[in-house]
Amino acid sequence: MNTSSCPFSKPETCIPVMLLLMAATPLAGALLSQYGFNLHPCHLCILQRIPYSIVMGLAVLYLLLGRKCPHALKLLTLLSAALFLADGGIAAFHAGVEWHWWQEKSWWPWAANLLGLESCSGTGAADSIEQLRAMLMHAPTARCDQPQFVFLKLSMAGYNALYALGATLVTLKITCNLAREERHHAK
């Protein structure tokens, strides 16, 4: 078989497909544990899914439209690396919540507000039946500070932090290789 005719032998196709798979893998694991093993996500678990979803959307968008722009592939890898890093930060923060490294909002008020940590504590009180109903309808199904699954002393958030860090490093390496190739072809 002539590999030059295979679309996956070209970086313009291979890299976005690889990023798509790198982002889809942890999402598939999260959905499998949620729907297959009945491990309900907390608020921070849900937030960890967002950067992966964005990477998937960007990769598909690139595959559909981005090949015409000369710097789109490098932009895709840089944005993906930033999103993987952000996901790793959310996951590391979540692991810290699970390990009770920061129990009060006073430690990181900006992170607690941004990530909705107050919705994880379950300490809110309702002043009326309407408030109680609203709280119950929007309450997370699991607490952020109590991991539902631990293997080798790491929770799913801990494993996600490690995975996201690895994905960040791989994506940055790809970006550096693309920049090196671009400089080489410019000479």
C-alpha positions as CSV (number, residue, x, y, z in Angstrom):
1,M,0.0,0.0,0.0
2,N,1.3,3.4,-0.9
3,T,1.2,5.5,2.3
4,S,1.4,8.8,0.4
5,S,-2.2,8.3,-0.7
6,C,-3.4,7.6,2.8
7,P,-4.9,10.8,4.3
8,F,-3.8,9.8,7.8
9,S,-0.1,10.0,6.7
10,K,-0.4,13.8,6.3
11,P,0.0,16.0,9.4
12,E,-3.0,18.1,8.3
13,T,-5.2,15.1,9.0
14,C,-3.2,13.0,11.4
15,I,-2.7,15.7,14.1
16,P,-6.3,16.8,14.4
17,V,-7.6,13.2,14.4
18,M,-5.0,12.5,17.2
19,L,-6.2,15.5,19.2
20,L,-9.8,14.4,18.7
21,L,-9.0,11.0,20.0
22,M,-6.9,12.4,22.9
23,A,-9.9,14.5,24.0
24,A,-12.5,11.8,23.3
25,T,-10.7,9.2,25.4
26,P,-11.2,10.8,28.9
27,L,-14.7,11.9,27.9
28,A,-15.6,8.3,27.0
29,G,-14.1,7.1,30.3
30,A,-16.2,9.6,32.2
31,L,-19.4,8.7,30.4
32,L,-18.7,5.0,30.8
33,S,-18.2,5.4,34.5
34,Q,-21.3,7.6,34.8
35,Y,-23.7,5.5,32.7
36,G,-22.0,2.1,32.9
37,F,-20.9,2.0,36.5
38,N,-23.4,4.5,38.0
39,L,-20.7,6.9,39.3
40,H,-22.4,10.2,39.2
41,P,-20.3,13.3,38.5
42,C,-20.0,16.3,40.8
43,H,-19.9,19.9,39.6
44,L,-16.1,19.9,39.2
45,C,-16.3,16.6,37.3
46,I,-18.6,18.2,34.8
47,L,-16.3,21.2,34.5
48,Q,-13.4,18.9,33.6
49,R,-15.3,17.7,30.5
50,I,-15.6,21.2,29.0
51,P,-12.0,21.7,27.8
52,Y,-12.0,18.2,26.2
53,S,-15.3,19.0,24.4
54,I,-13.8,22.2,23.1
55,V,-10.7,20.5,21.8
56,M,-12.9,18.0,20.0
57,G,-14.9,20.8,18.4
58,L,-11.8,22.6,17.3
59,A,-10.3,19.5,15.8
60,V,-13.5,18.8,13.8
61,L,-13.7,22.4,12.8
62,Y,-10.1,22.2,11.5
63,L,-10.8,19.0,9.6
64,L,-13.8,20.7,7.9
65,L,-12.5,24.2,7.3
66,G,-9.0,24.8,8.6
67,R,-6.8,23.3,6.0
68,K,-7.0,26.4,3.9
69,C,-5.3,28.6,6.5
70,P,-1.5,28.1,6.6
71,H,-1.2,28.6,10.4
72,A,-4.4,26.9,11.4
73,L,-2.8,23.6,12.4
74,K,-0.3,25.3,14.7
75,L,-3.1,27.4,16.2
76,L,-5.1,24.2,16.7
77,T,-2.2,22.6,18.6
78,L,-1.5,25.6,20.7
79,L,-5.2,26.1,21.7
80,S,-5.5,22.4,22.4
81,A,-2.4,22.5,24.6
82,A,-3.8,25.4,26.5
83,L,-7.2,23.6,27.0
84,F,-5.5,20.4,28.1
85,L,-3.5,22.4,30.6
86,A,-6.7,24.2,31.8
87,D,-8.3,20.8,32.2
88,G,-5.3,19.6,34.2
89,G,-5.6,22.6,36.5
90,I,-9.3,22.0,37.1
91,A,-8.6,18.3,37.8
92,A,-5.7,19.1,40.1
93,F,-7.9,21.6,42.0
94,H,-10.6,18.9,42.2
95,A,-8.1,16.4,43.5
96,G,-7.1,18.9,46.2
97,V,-10.7,19.4,47.1
98,E,-11.0,15.6,47.5
99,W,-7.9,15.5,49.6
100,H,-9.2,18.4,51.7
101,W,-6.2,20.6,50.9
102,W,-8.5,23.6,50.7
103,Q,-11.7,23.2,52.6
104,E,-12.8,26.8,52.7
105,K,-13.5,29.4,50.1
106,S,-11.1,31.8,51.8
107,W,-8.1,29.8,50.4
108,W,-8.8,30.5,46.8
109,P,-11.9,32.7,46.6
110,W,-11.5,33.4,42.9
111,A,-11.2,29.6,42.1
112,A,-14.1,28.7,44.4
113,N,-16.4,31.3,42.7
114,L,-15.2,30.5,39.2
115,L,-15.5,26.8,39.6
116,G,-18.7,26.8,41.6
117,L,-17.1,25.2,44.7
118,E,-19.9,26.5,46.9
119,S,-22.3,24.2,45.0
120,C,-20.1,21.2,46.0
121,S,-20.3,21.8,49.8
122,G,-23.9,21.1,50.3
123,T,-24.0,23.7,53.1
124,G,-26.5,26.0,51.6
125,A,-29.8,26.6,53.4
126,A,-33.1,27.5,51.9
127,D,-35.3,30.2,53.2
128,S,-38.5,29.1,51.5
129,I,-40.1,26.1,49.7
130,E,-39.4,27.8,46.3
131,Q,-35.7,28.2,47.2
132,L,-35.5,24.6,48.4
133,R,-37.1,23.3,45.2
134,A,-34.7,25.4,43.1
135,M,-31.7,24.1,45.2
136,L,-32.9,20.5,44.8
137,M,-33.4,20.9,41.0
138,H,-29.9,22.3,40.5
139,A,-28.0,20.3,43.1
140,P,-25.1,18.2,42.0
141,T,-25.6,14.5,42.3
142,A,-22.3,13.9,44.0
143,R,-20.2,15.9,46.4
144,C,-16.9,17.3,45.1
145,D,-14.9,16.4,48.2
146,Q,-15.9,12.7,48.3
147,P,-14.4,10.7,45.4
148,Q,-16.6,7.9,44.3
149,F,-13.8,5.8,42.9
150,V,-10.2,5.5,44.1
151,F,-7.5,3.2,42.6
152,L,-3.9,3.1,43.9
153,K,-4.7,6.1,46.1
154,L,-5.7,8.3,43.2
155,S,-9.3,9.4,42.3
156,M,-10.6,9.9,38.8
157,A,-9.8,13.6,39.2
158,G,-6.2,12.7,40.0
159,Y,-5.8,10.4,37.0
160,N,-7.4,13.1,34.9
161,A,-4.9,15.7,36.1
162,L,-2.0,13.3,35.1
163,Y,-3.7,12.5,31.7
164,A,-4.3,16.2,30.9
165,L,-0.6,17.0,31.8
166,G,0.6,14.3,29.5
167,A,-1.8,15.5,26.7
168,T,-0.4,19.0,27.2
169,L,3.2,17.9,26.9
170,V,2.4,15.8,23.8
171,T,0.5,18.6,22.2
172,L,3.3,21.1,22.9
173,K,5.9,18.7,21.4
174,I,3.7,18.5,18.3
175,T,3.5,22.3,18.2
176,C,7.3,22.6,18.5
177,N,7.8,20.1,15.7
178,L,5.4,22.0,13.4
179,A,7.2,25.3,14.1
180,R,10.6,23.6,13.4
181,E,9.3,22.1,10.1
182,E,7.9,25.6,9.2
183,R,11.3,27.2,9.8
184,H,13.1,24.4,7.9
185,H,10.8,24.9,4.8
186,A,11.2,28.6,5.0
187,K,15.0,28.4,4.5
